[in-house]
Amino acid sequence: MMSEKIDLRRIARELNISVSTVSRALRDSHEISVETKQKVFALAHQLNYVPNPYASSLRRQKSKTIGVILPELPNNFFTHVVNGIEYVARQKDYHVLIYITHEQASQEKALIRHLQSGRVDGVLASVCAQTNDIEHFLGLIQLGIPLVFFDRVYEEIGVPTVTTNDYEASFAATEHLIQQGCKHILHVCLPLHLSISRKRLEGFCAAMKKYGLLVDSHSWLVADDMESFYRALETRLIGNCAPDGIFASVEKLAITVYHICQKRGIRIPDQLKVLAFSNLETAALLAPPLTTVTQPAFEMGKKAAEILFRKIEKRREIFEEQHYVIPSALIARASTLGRLSYPKFSEEHVAMNAEK
């Protein structure tokens, strides 16, 4: 019987701490307490843990490059995020390598393995829709490669995250639809293991319950793949119990709603009001203009990059946070307001209340 491999995950599991904490402790990081370092060093000695010398040598050399893992590119949100990242990278005289997973977990894992070779000094990542485990990301941490998540994140593995206020923004968006007269709202979203999907669904359900509206498993529709989602959504929109409002958790699902409505002659907003998380620059030019929850994408990319470079440069700020939340804003347009109200309120900005 083969003995268990002695690595950072084994030490982390036995001490009930994160892999990143073990990695930083072994590197004598100032971020880790003396007590924790002593426990880690003692167990590492007891288990005869031997660091990977190849990985250590890689980390001593700087590539002056960071990697950015994106789930998709035809999305205005990620375009603005990359602009924010590049803004910071240019100031640091760093190159930015963009990698696209195309929402494929296998591609994401392959890219992460590629980046473990020392090609980059740090990684910024937004996980793809198929990803439901973190094993490949732990490999980066074990090698001491700084990692920061943004938008679609894992908060459980002890690395910094940058997100928007998904729960509060979704609550306010749903409340907006209800205030416009919707009583049968359908929430459409990406798979629920994604952080953004869970939190946006929770905000939607909370708002529905606050106003005494029915919310059950038929109140949302998950886009596991776009072809089956399109068919299922079309069936819902033309059925006897068709919704009177749609809240799309991401931009591409709202565009699908518009396609079906055009195909089936469903009038927006007279028969169906539509709202979506979206940074689409042409949202005001759609027919009708789309009401959006607009995320601070540039600011999120900028903040994520700033955090990553602090990790690369081994700097630590006083009162440094682990999870950063930058609020979104609701921009109400004709897809929810209707023809009569639209001229007056077409560009109304409704601030999200993070304390709601």
C-alpha positions in Angstrom: 0.0 0.0 0.0 1.4 3.4 -1.0 1.9 6.0 1.7 0.1 9.3 1.4 2.0 12.0 -0.4 3.3 14.6 2.0 2.3 18.0 0.5 0.8 21.3 1.6 -2.7 20.0 1.5 -1.8 17.2 4.0 -0.4 19.7 6.4 -3.3 22.1 5.9 -5.8 19.3 6.5 -4.2 18.1 9.7 -3.9 21.6 11.2 -7.4 22.6 9.9 -6.1 25.7 8.1 -6.0 26.7 4.4 -3.3 25.7 2.0 -2.4 29.3 1.3 -1.7 29.8 5.1 0.6 26.8 5.1 2.4 28.0 2.0 2.9 31.5 3.5 4.0 30.1 6.9 6.7 28.0 5.2 7.9 31.0 3.4 8.0 32.9 6.8 5.5 35.5 5.6 4.8 38.4 7.9 1.1 37.8 7.2 1.1 34.7 9.4 1.3 34.7 13.2 4.4 33.3 15.0 2.2 30.7 16.7 0.8 29.4 13.4 4.3 29.3 11.8 5.6 27.2 14.7 2.7 24.7 14.3 3.3 24.5 10.5 7.1 24.1 10.8 6.7 21.5 13.6 4.2 19.3 11.6 6.3 19.7 8.4 9.3 18.4 10.3 7.4 15.6 11.8 6.0 14.5 8.4 9.4 14.9 6.7 7.9 17.4 4.3 10.4 18.3 1.5 9.6 21.5 -0.6 9.7 21.3 -4.3 13.1 22.9 -5.2 12.1 23.4 -8.8 9.0 25.4 -7.8 11.1 27.4 -5.3 13.6 28.3 -8.0 10.9 29.4 -10.3 9.5 31.8 -7.7 12.9 33.5 -7.3 12.8 34.7 -10.9 10.3 37.3 -12.1 8.6 37.0 -15.5 7.1 40.5 -15.3 3.9 39.0 -16.5 0.6 38.2 -14.9 -2.1 35.8 -16.2 -5.8 36.5 -16.4 -8.3 33.6 -16.6 -11.7 34.5 -18.1 -14.7 32.3 -18.7 -15.6 34.1 -21.9 -14.7 37.1 -24.0 -17.9 38.2 -25.8 -19.1 39.8 -22.6 -18.8 43.6 -22.0 -18.2 43.0 -18.2 -15.0 41.1 -18.8 -13.8 43.6 -21.4 -14.0 46.4 -18.9 -12.4 44.2 -16.2 -9.4 43.6 -18.5 -9.1 47.3 -19.1 -8.9 47.9 -15.3 -6.3 45.1 -14.9 -4.1 46.5 -17.8 -4.3 50.0 -16.3 -2.6 48.8 -13.1 -0.2 46.4 -15.0 1.1 49.2 -17.2 2.0 51.3 -14.2 4.0 48.3 -12.9 5.6 47.7 -16.3 4.1 44.2 -16.5 2.6 42.3 -19.4 -0.9 40.8 -19.2 -1.6 37.3 -20.7 -5.3 36.7 -21.3 -6.6 33.1 -21.3 -10.2 32.1 -22.2 -11.7 28.9 -20.8 -14.9 29.1 -23.0 -16.8 27.9 -19.9 -15.0 24.6 -20.1 -13.6 23.1 -16.9 -11.1 20.9 -18.7 -9.7 24.0 -20.5 -9.5 25.9 -17.2 -7.6 23.0 -15.6 -5.2 22.8 -18.5 -4.5 26.6 -18.4 -3.8 26.5 -14.7 -1.3 23.6 -15.2 0.3 25.7 -17.9 0.7 28.7 -15.6 2.3 26.6 -12.9 5.4 26.3 -15.0 6.6 29.8 -13.9 5.3 31.6 -16.9 3.6 34.3 -14.8 4.2 35.9 -11.4 0.6 35.9 -10.4 -2.9 34.9 -11.6 -6.3 36.7 -11.6 -9.2 34.3 -12.2 -12.9 34.2 -12.7 -14.1 30.6 -12.7 -16.0 29.0 -15.6 -19.6 27.7 -15.4 -18.5 24.0 -15.4 -16.0 24.4 -12.5 -17.2 22.7 -9.3 -14.0 21.9 -7.6 -10.8 23.8 -6.6 -8.1 21.2 -6.9 -6.3 22.9 -9.8 -6.3 26.3 -8.1 -4.7 24.7 -5.0 -1.8 23.7 -7.2 -1.0 27.4 -7.8 -1.2 28.1 -4.1 1.1 25.2 -3.3 3.7 26.6 -5.6 3.5 30.0 -4.0 2.0 31.7 -7.1 -0.2 34.6 -5.9 -3.9 34.2 -6.8 -6.8 36.6 -6.7 -10.4 35.7 -7.7 -12.8 38.3 -9.2 -16.6 38.2 -10.0 -17.0 34.4 -9.9 -15.0 33.4 -6.9 -14.2 30.8 -4.3 -14.1 32.3 -0.8 -13.2 29.0 0.9 -9.5 28.6 0.0 -8.1 31.7 1.7 -7.2 33.9 -1.2 -8.5 37.5 -1.9 -11.7 38.1 -3.8 -13.2 41.1 -5.6 -16.9 41.0 -6.3 -19.9 43.3 -6.5 -22.8 43.3 -4.0 -24.6 40.5 -5.8 -27.2 39.7 -3.1 -28.2 43.4 -2.4 -28.2 44.3 -6.1 -30.4 41.3 -7.0 -32.8 42.2 -4.2 -33.1 45.7 -5.5 -33.5 44.6 -9.1 -36.3 42.1 -8.1 -38.0 44.8 -6.0 -37.9 47.1 -9.1 -39.7 44.5 -11.2 -42.3 44.0 -8.4 -42.8 47.8 -8.2 -43.5 47.9 -11.9 -46.4 45.4 -11.4 -44.7 42.0 -12.0 -46.2 39.2 -9.9 -44.8 36.1 -11.7 -41.1 36.7 -12.1 -38.7 34.1 -13.6 -35.1 34.3 -12.6 -32.7 32.9 -15.2 -29.1 32.1 -14.2 -25.9 30.1 -14.7 -25.3 26.9 -12.7 -25.8 27.4 -9.0 -22.4 26.2 -7.9 -21.1 29.6 -9.1 -20.8 32.2 -6.4 -22.6 34.9 -8.5 -25.5 32.5 -9.3 -26.1 31.5 -5.6 -26.0 35.1 -4.3 -28.1 36.6 -7.0 -30.7 33.8 -6.6 -30.7 34.4 -2.8 -31.3 38.1 -3.3 -34.1 37.4 -5.8 -35.9 34.9 -3.4 -35.6 37.3 -0.5 -37.3 40.1 -2.4 -40.1 37.8 -3.6 -40.7 36.6 -0.1 -40.7 40.2 1.3 -43.6 41.1 -1.0 -45.5 37.8 -0.4 -45.0 36.4 -3.9 -44.7 32.7 -4.6 -41.2 31.4 -4.9 -40.3 27.7 -5.5 -38.2 25.6 -7.8 -40.2 26.8 -10.8 -39.2 30.4 -10.0 -35.8 30.0 -11.6 -34.3 28.4 -14.7 -30.7 27.3 -14.8 -28.7 27.6 -18.1 -26.6 24.4 -17.9 -26.1 24.6 -21.6 -27.4 27.3 -23.9 -29.3 25.0 -26.4 -31.4 23.3 -23.8 -31.8 26.5 -21.9 -33.2 28.2 -25.1 -35.8 25.5 -25.6 -36.8 25.4 -21.9 -37.1 29.2 -21.8 -39.1 29.4 -25.0 -41.5 26.8 -23.6 -42.0 28.8 -20.4 -42.5 32.1 -22.3 -45.3 30.8 -24.5 -47.0 28.5 -22.0 -50.2 29.1 -20.1 -48.4 30.2 -17.0 -45.9 32.5 -18.7 -44.0 34.9 -16.4 -44.7 38.7 -16.6 -41.1 39.5 -15.6 -37.6 38.1 -16.3 -34.6 38.8 -14.2 -31.4 37.6 -16.0 -28.4 37.1 -13.8 -26.0 37.6 -16.7 -26.0 39.5 -20.0 -26.1 36.7 -22.5 -29.3 35.2 -20.9 -31.1 38.5 -21.4 -30.1 38.6 -25.0 -31.6 35.1 -25.4 -34.9 36.4 -23.9 -34.9 39.2 -26.5 -34.4 36.7 -29.3 -37.3 34.5 -28.2 -39.6 37.5 -27.7 -38.8 38.7 -31.2 -39.4 35.2 -32.6 -42.6 34.7 -30.8 -44.0 38.2 -31.0 -43.9 38.7 -27.2 -44.0 42.5 -26.5 -41.5 44.0 -24.1 -42.5 45.5 -21.7 -46.2 45.3 -22.3 -46.4 41.5 -21.9 -43.0 40.8 -20.3 -40.7 43.1 -18.4 -37.0 42.3 -18.7 -34.0 43.2 -16.5 -30.4 41.9 -16.4 -27.0 42.2 -14.9 -25.2 43.7 -17.8 -22.4 46.1 -18.8 -23.6 46.1 -22.4 -22.8 49.6 -23.9 -25.6 49.3 -26.4 -28.2 48.4 -23.8 -29.9 51.8 -24.3 -30.1 51.1 -28.1 -31.9 47.8 -27.9 -35.6 47.6 -28.8 -36.7 48.4 -26.2 -33.7 49.7 -24.2 -32.7 47.2 -21.5 -32.9 47.9 -17.8 -29.6 46.8 -16.3 -27.8 46.2 -13.1 -24.4 47.7 -14.2 -21.4 46.4 -12.4 -18.3 48.5 -11.7 -16.3 46.3 -14.0 -13.3 48.6 -14.5 -13.0 49.3 -10.8 -13.2 45.5 -10.0 -10.4 44.7 -12.5 -8.3 47.6 -11.1 -8.8 46.5 -7.5 -8.1 42.9 -8.2 -4.8 43.8 -10.0 -3.8 46.1 -7.2 -4.3 43.3 -4.6 -2.3 40.8 -6.8 0.6 43.1 -7.1 0.7 43.6 -3.4 1.0 39.8 -3.1 3.7 39.7 -5.8 5.7 42.4 -4.1 5.0 40.8 -0.7 3.6 44.1 0.6 0.9 44.3 3.3 -1.4 47.2 4.0 -2.7 48.0 7.5 -6.2 46.6 8.0 -5.9 44.8 4.7 -9.2 43.1 3.8 -9.6 39.6 2.2 -12.9 40.1 0.4 -13.6 43.3 -1.4 -17.2 44.3 -2.5 -17.8 47.2 -4.9 -21.5 48.1 -5.3 -23.4 48.0 -8.6 -26.1 50.4 -9.8 -29.5 49.9 -11.3 -30.2 51.8 -14.6 -33.9 51.7 -15.3 -34.9 51.8 -19.0 -38.0 51.0 -21.1 -37.8 47.2 -20.8 -39.3 47.5 -17.3 -40.7 51.0 -17.2 -43.0 51.0 -20.2 -43.7 53.5 -22.9 -45.4 56.1 -20.8 -42.8 56.4 -18.0 -39.8 55.8 -20.2 -39.1 59.4 -21.5 -39.0 60.7 -17.9 -37.0 58.0 -16.3 -34.9 56.5 -19.1 -31.5 57.2 -17.5 -32.5 57.1 -13.9 -29.7 55.7 -11.7 -30.9 53.9 -8.6 -28.1 53.3 -6.2 -27.9 49.9 -4.6 -28.4 50.0 -0.8 -25.7 47.6 0.6 -27.4 47.7 4.0 -30.9 46.6 2.8 
